Amino acid sequence: MQARGSSESVRGPEPRVTADWDADSVEIVTTPREGQPVPQELAASRVLDAAGRPRALGDSWADGACLLSFLRHFGCTGCSEHVAELSPRLLELSALGLRTVFVGNGAAHFIEGFVERHALADKRVEVVTDPTLAAFRAAGLLRSAWATFGPRAIAQELRGLTRGMGWGGMKGDQLQQGGSIILDARGVVAFYHRSESLGGHASAADLLDVAMRLAAARAAVHV
């Protein structure tokens, strides 16, 4: 399935080379691929809740389908834009059987302020973080200075600011980019989106479309 509006939809078996734009070394990772089981490295990645308690990220889809929305950092303008677009659809996603988890990369004590800033306390969403970036690497997500400071990123930053998405301070890794992954109840990747710049997030419409397809498939099984 080709994801509409995605920066990239990955199907092939080739490993991806990801690297810090300023680093001297690269790391080979296996990128999640639509239609394939989620990589074990991603399921085993450890994340922290607001109290700093660790758990395996794979627990998020142990009981059903799940949307993993990877954020850049908790103060990111582009992430604020993404959350503002997705927040009104969280109830719909939940009604369609999709558990939504935001994965940041700042310290755990930033989560409370992020939840308050975006009025998420009463929303159907969980917020966790991985300051080690291990989950981001396992998800095949980009970490790049060009994606953060390049012309496209600057234009997206300005777009967010003109829409009232203020910068919340540096609350995580500045170079890390985000992405979105939807996993079905079997832990198979149904949607993969890798952001190529700070504002290149998946659209809420595309995420909702995949959630509806998964719900329809589950309903067909029980007919």
C-alpha positions in Angstrom: 0.0 0.0 0.0 1.5 3.3 -1.0 0.8 5.9 1.7 -0.7 9.1 0.3 1.2 12.1 1.2 4.1 10.2 2.8 7.6 11.3 2.5 8.5 7.7 2.0 6.8 4.3 2.0 9.2 1.5 2.4 8.6 -2.1 1.1 11.9 -3.5 -0.1 14.2 -5.7 1.8 17.2 -3.5 1.6 18.7 -2.2 4.9 18.8 1.6 5.3 21.8 3.6 6.1 21.0 6.4 8.5 23.5 8.8 10.0 23.9 12.0 11.9 24.7 14.6 9.1 27.7 15.7 11.2 28.9 12.3 12.3 31.8 10.3 10.9 30.1 7.0 11.1 26.9 5.4 9.8 24.6 2.8 11.2 22.9 0.1 9.3 19.3 -0.6 10.4 16.4 -2.6 9.0 13.6 -0.2 8.1 10.1 -1.3 9.0 8.3 -2.3 5.8 4.6 -2.3 5.1 3.1 -5.8 5.1 6.0 -7.2 7.1 6.2 -7.9 10.9 7.6 -5.0 12.9 11.4 -5.4 13.5 12.1 -7.0 16.8 14.6 -4.2 17.6 11.7 -1.8 17.6 9.4 -3.9 19.7 12.2 -4.4 22.3 13.1 -0.7 22.5 12.6 0.7 26.0 10.6 3.9 26.5 9.8 5.9 29.6 6.5 7.3 30.9 6.2 10.7 32.6 7.3 9.2 35.9 10.4 7.7 34.3 9.1 4.2 34.5 10.5 2.0 31.6 8.6 -0.4 29.5 9.0 -2.2 26.1 7.6 -0.2 23.2 6.1 -3.5 21.9 3.7 -3.4 24.8 1.9 -0.7 22.9 0.5 -3.1 20.4 0.2 -6.2 22.6 -3.5 -5.9 22.8 -4.4 -4.5 19.4 -3.6 -2.1 16.5 -1.5 0.9 17.4 -0.3 4.2 15.9 3.2 5.2 16.9 3.8 8.8 16.2 7.5 9.7 16.6 8.1 13.3 17.6 11.3 15.3 17.0 11.5 16.8 20.5 8.9 18.0 22.9 9.3 21.7 22.0 9.4 21.3 18.2 7.2 23.7 16.1 6.7 21.0 13.4 5.6 18.5 16.1 3.2 21.0 17.5 1.7 21.4 14.0 1.3 17.6 13.7 -0.2 17.2 17.2 -2.7 20.1 16.5 -3.8 18.3 13.3 -4.0 14.9 14.9 -5.5 15.8 18.3 -9.1 16.3 17.0 -9.0 12.9 15.4 -7.8 10.9 18.4 -11.3 9.9 19.5 -12.1 8.7 16.0 -8.8 6.7 15.9 -9.7 5.1 19.2 -13.2 4.3 18.1 -11.7 2.5 15.1 -9.6 0.4 17.5 -6.3 2.2 17.2 -4.2 2.9 20.2 -2.2 6.1 19.7 1.2 6.6 21.3 3.4 9.7 20.9 7.1 8.9 21.2 9.3 11.8 22.1 13.1 11.8 22.8 13.5 14.4 25.5 13.9 13.7 29.2 10.8 12.1 30.9 10.1 15.2 33.0 9.3 17.1 29.8 6.2 14.9 29.1 4.0 16.6 31.6 4.5 20.0 30.1 4.0 18.7 26.6 0.7 17.1 27.6 -0.4 20.4 29.2 0.8 22.6 26.3 -1.2 20.5 23.8 -4.2 19.8 26.1 -3.8 16.1 25.8 -4.7 15.1 29.4 -8.3 14.1 28.4 -7.4 12.7 25.0 -7.1 9.1 23.9 -3.3 9.2 23.6 -0.3 8.1 25.6 3.0 10.0 25.6 6.3 8.2 26.2 9.9 9.1 25.5 13.2 7.5 24.5 16.2 9.8 25.2 18.6 7.2 23.9 17.0 7.4 20.4 17.2 3.6 20.2 13.5 3.4 19.2 14.1 6.0 16.5 17.0 4.1 15.1 15.0 0.9 15.1 12.2 2.6 13.3 14.6 3.7 10.6 14.0 7.4 11.2 16.3 10.1 9.9 18.7 12.1 12.1 20.0 15.0 10.1 21.2 18.6 10.3 20.1 19.2 6.8 16.6 18.0 7.6 16.6 20.4 10.5 18.2 23.5 9.1 17.9 23.1 5.3 15.6 25.3 3.1 12.6 22.9 3.3 12.9 22.8 7.1 13.1 26.6 7.4 10.0 27.0 5.2 8.1 24.4 7.3 9.3 26.2 10.5 7.9 29.5 9.2 4.7 27.8 8.2 4.2 26.5 11.7 5.0 29.8 13.3 2.5 31.6 11.0 -0.2 29.1 12.1 0.5 29.9 15.7 2.6 26.9 16.6 5.1 28.5 18.9 8.5 27.0 19.7 8.5 25.3 23.1 12.2 25.3 23.7 14.9 22.6 23.0 13.4 19.5 24.8 15.2 16.6 23.2 17.5 15.9 20.3 17.5 18.8 17.8 18.6 16.8 14.8 16.3 13.8 15.2 13.3 13.7 12.7 10.0 12.0 13.3 7.7 9.6 11.6 4.5 7.5 11.9 4.0 3.7 12.0 0.7 1.9 12.2 0.8 -1.7 13.3 -2.2 -4.1 13.1 -3.2 -6.4 15.9 -0.7 -9.0 14.7 2.2 -6.6 14.9 2.4 -6.2 11.1 3.3 -2.8 9.6 0.2 -1.4 7.9 1.6 2.1 7.3 5.1 3.6 7.4 6.0 7.2 7.1 9.5 8.6 7.6 9.8 12.4 7.9 12.5 13.9 5.7 12.4 17.3 7.4 11.1 18.8 10.6 7.6 19.5 9.2 7.2 16.5 6.9 4.8 14.6 9.1 2.1 12.2 7.9 -1.3 13.7 7.4 -4.2 12.9 9.9 -6.3 12.0 6.9 -3.9 9.3 5.7 -3.7 7.9 9.3 -7.4 7.9 9.6 -7.8 6.2 6.3 -5.5 3.3 7.3 -7.3 3.0 10.7 -10.6 2.7 8.8 -9.2 0.0 6.5 -7.9 -2.0 9.5 -11.3 -1.7 11.2 -13.1 -2.8 8.0 -10.8 -5.8 7.7 -11.5 -6.9 11.3 -15.2 -6.5 10.8 -15.1 -8.6 7.6 -13.5 -11.5 9.6 -16.5 -11.6 11.9 -19.2 -11.4 9.2 
